Each structure stands twice: as structure tokens, then as C-alpha cells.
Amino acid sequence: MAPRNKEQEAEVLTWIEAVLGEKLPKGEYEDILRDGVVLCNVINKIAPGSVKKIQTKGTNFQLMENVQRFQAAIKAYGVPQEEIFQTADLFERRNIPQVTLCLYALGRITQKHQEYTGPRLGPKMADKNERTFTEEQLRAHEGELNLQMGYNKGASQSGHGGFGNTRHM
């Protein structure tokens, strides 16, 4: 498990406040996010209507459903499955750094959606840099010999000694 990074956690909370346009309640990072209400509100601000039902009160099971709805919504939004945390990672405080990684991934994916114009989180995503080559350019290297083709510039194993012998220096 990766160690927790308090600076990244603070950056995530600041981003969430900017997305929601309101201050978050005071408390520990994982306690603010634990019931999933804040997370569901964030994805609904980013992609309206992503989470239809948000439980604000109820049993632990009902609150865990908020987290699961958030996870389903961000997966549909484009966050890769391998970057989405498990419900227990947050709810049982098993792997809080994975929660932070997931929220960074969400902040990064928002850059791919033109309809979202809110605040950004994390580094700017690279733009596609597609290149096209002519057939002549693609075939230009075929006459060259590279090291993987066996050309060794005159090197040989003469003076190596033999198998099993140690090298004397």
C-alpha cells in the first residue's frame, strides 16, 4: 500500500469544494468522503444525473450504496476500472491512498469531456499526436542493419577462455 500524502488529500478536498461551489464540513479526509454523499454530489456536478438516488442517512449498508453508485458513475464517465477504489478501501479505511488516486483519475478524465468547464485536478492530459508517414519513409530503414540482426562490428569471442573458467583480471 502506498503511504498517505496529506498534500494530495488537501488538494483533492480543495478541488471538491471548487466543483461543488461550497465549503465541506470540517473533519478528517476519509470521514468527509466516507458516506459517499460528497462523492455522489461531485459526480452529479461534473456529469449531471449520474447518480439518481443519494442516501443522506441510514444504515452502513445504505451509505455504502452511495459509494457504489459513485463508482458506477465514474466508470461510466471514463475512469479506468483499475483506478477505481474498492468500497471497503474508503468505508473501512483500508486503502485511503487508492481513494485519492481514484479522485485524481476523475479530475484527469474531466479534461477529456468538453462539456465540463469546471476546475481541474492533477496534471494536464497529453493531446493526441498522431503522425502519418509515407510508404517511402516507412521503407527507408529496411536497408540498415541493426544490432538485433546480428551485426556486431567485428567483435568475437576469441580470448574468452572457455566455458566454466573464471575471468582473470
C-alpha positions as CSV (number, residue, x, y, z in Angstrom):
1,M,0.0,0.0,0.0
2,A,1.3,3.5,-0.8
3,P,1.8,5.9,2.0
4,R,-0.8,8.6,2.5
5,N,0.1,12.1,1.1
6,K,-1.6,14.8,3.1
7,E,-0.8,17.5,0.5
8,Q,-2.6,15.5,-2.2
9,E,-5.6,14.9,0.1
10,A,-5.8,18.6,0.8
11,E,-5.6,19.3,-2.9
12,V,-8.5,16.8,-3.6
13,L,-10.7,18.4,-0.9
14,T,-10.0,21.9,-2.3
15,W,-10.9,20.6,-5.8
16,I,-14.1,19.1,-4.5
17,E,-15.1,22.4,-2.8
18,A,-14.4,24.2,-6.1
19,V,-16.5,21.7,-8.1
20,L,-19.4,21.9,-5.6
21,G,-19.1,25.6,-5.0
22,E,-19.5,25.2,-1.3
23,K,-17.3,24.5,1.8
24,L,-17.0,20.9,3.0
25,P,-17.6,20.1,6.7
26,K,-14.6,20.1,8.9
27,G,-13.1,16.7,9.7
28,E,-10.7,14.1,8.6
29,Y,-10.3,13.4,4.8
30,E,-11.7,9.9,5.0
31,D,-14.6,10.9,7.3
32,I,-15.8,13.6,4.9
33,L,-15.9,11.2,2.0
34,R,-16.9,8.0,3.9
35,D,-20.7,8.0,3.4
36,G,-20.4,8.8,-0.3
37,V,-22.7,11.8,-0.2
38,V,-20.0,14.2,-1.2
39,L,-18.7,11.9,-3.9
40,C,-22.1,11.5,-5.4
41,N,-22.7,15.3,-5.4
42,V,-19.3,15.8,-7.1
43,I,-20.0,13.4,-10.0
44,N,-23.5,14.9,-10.3
45,K,-21.9,18.4,-10.7
46,I,-19.4,17.1,-13.3
47,A,-21.9,14.9,-15.2
48,P,-25.5,15.9,-14.1
49,G,-27.8,13.0,-13.5
50,S,-25.1,10.4,-13.0
51,V,-26.3,9.3,-9.6
52,K,-30.1,9.3,-9.3
53,K,-30.5,8.4,-5.6
54,I,-28.3,9.6,-2.8
55,Q,-28.9,8.3,0.8
56,T,-28.1,11.1,3.3
57,K,-29.0,9.0,6.3
58,G,-29.4,5.3,7.0
59,T,-27.6,2.1,7.9
60,N,-24.0,1.5,6.9
61,F,-25.2,-0.7,4.1
62,Q,-27.3,2.1,2.7
63,L,-24.4,4.6,2.9
64,M,-22.1,2.1,1.2
65,E,-24.6,2.0,-1.7
66,N,-23.7,5.7,-2.2
67,V,-20.1,4.8,-2.7
68,Q,-21.0,2.0,-5.1
69,R,-23.3,4.4,-7.1
70,F,-20.4,6.8,-7.3
71,Q,-18.0,4.1,-8.5
72,A,-20.5,3.0,-11.2
73,A,-21.0,6.6,-12.3
74,I,-17.3,7.4,-12.7
75,K,-16.7,4.1,-14.5
76,A,-19.4,5.2,-17.0
77,Y,-17.8,8.6,-17.2
78,G,-14.5,7.1,-18.3
79,V,-12.3,6.4,-15.2
80,P,-10.4,3.2,-15.8
81,Q,-11.5,0.2,-13.7
82,E,-8.0,-0.3,-12.3
83,E,-8.0,3.2,-10.8
84,I,-11.3,2.9,-9.0
85,F,-11.1,2.1,-5.3
86,Q,-13.0,-0.7,-3.6
87,T,-15.9,0.3,-1.4
88,A,-14.1,-1.1,1.7
89,D,-11.0,1.0,0.8
90,L,-12.9,4.0,1.9
91,F,-15.7,2.8,4.1
92,E,-13.5,0.7,6.3
93,R,-10.4,2.9,5.8
94,R,-8.4,0.1,4.3
95,N,-6.6,1.9,1.5
96,I,-7.2,5.7,1.6
97,P,-4.3,6.4,-0.9
98,Q,-6.3,4.4,-3.5
99,V,-9.3,6.7,-2.9
100,T,-7.0,9.7,-3.6
101,L,-5.7,8.1,-6.7
102,C,-9.2,7.5,-7.9
103,L,-10.3,11.1,-7.4
104,Y,-7.2,12.3,-9.2
105,A,-8.1,10.0,-12.1
106,L,-11.6,11.5,-12.1
107,G,-10.1,15.0,-12.1
108,R,-7.9,14.0,-15.0
109,I,-10.7,12.4,-17.1
110,T,-12.8,15.6,-16.8
111,Q,-10.2,17.2,-19.2
112,K,-11.4,14.8,-22.0
113,H,-15.0,16.0,-21.7
114,Q,-15.6,19.3,-23.5
115,E,-19.0,19.8,-21.7
116,Y,-17.2,20.1,-18.4
117,T,-15.7,23.5,-17.8
118,G,-15.1,23.5,-14.1
119,P,-11.9,23.3,-12.1
120,R,-9.2,20.8,-13.0
121,L,-7.3,18.4,-10.8
122,G,-3.9,17.0,-11.5
123,P,-1.6,17.4,-14.5
124,K,-2.8,18.3,-17.9
125,M,-3.5,15.3,-20.1
126,A,-1.4,14.9,-23.2
127,D,-3.1,15.7,-26.5
128,K,-3.2,13.1,-29.3
129,N,-0.1,13.4,-31.5
130,E,-0.9,11.2,-34.5
131,R,1.7,11.1,-37.3
132,T,1.4,9.8,-40.8
133,F,4.4,8.6,-42.8
134,T,4.6,7.9,-46.5
135,E,5.4,4.4,-47.7
136,E,8.8,5.7,-48.8
137,Q,9.6,6.9,-45.2
138,L,8.4,3.6,-43.7
139,R,10.7,1.6,-46.1
140,A,13.8,3.8,-45.7
141,H,15.2,1.9,-42.8
142,E,14.9,-1.5,-44.3
143,G,18.5,-1.4,-45.8
144,E,20.1,-0.8,-42.4
145,L,21.5,-3.5,-40.2
146,N,20.8,-3.0,-36.5
147,L,22.3,-4.8,-33.6
148,Q,19.4,-7.1,-33.2
149,M,20.0,-8.5,-36.6
150,G,23.4,-10.0,-35.6
151,Y,25.8,-7.3,-36.8
152,N,28.5,-6.9,-34.2
153,K,31.1,-4.7,-35.8
154,G,33.8,-7.3,-35.8
155,A,33.5,-8.4,-32.2
156,S,34.3,-12.0,-31.5
157,Q,34.7,-14.4,-28.6
158,S,38.4,-15.0,-29.2
159,G,40.3,-14.9,-26.0
160,H,37.2,-15.6,-24.0
161,G,38.8,-18.7,-22.5
162,G,36.2,-21.4,-22.2
163,F,33.0,-22.3,-20.5
164,G,33.3,-22.8,-16.8
165,N,36.5,-20.8,-16.4
166,T,36.5,-17.7,-14.3
167,R,37.6,-14.5,-15.8
168,H,41.1,-13.4,-14.6
169,M,41.7,-9.8,-14.1
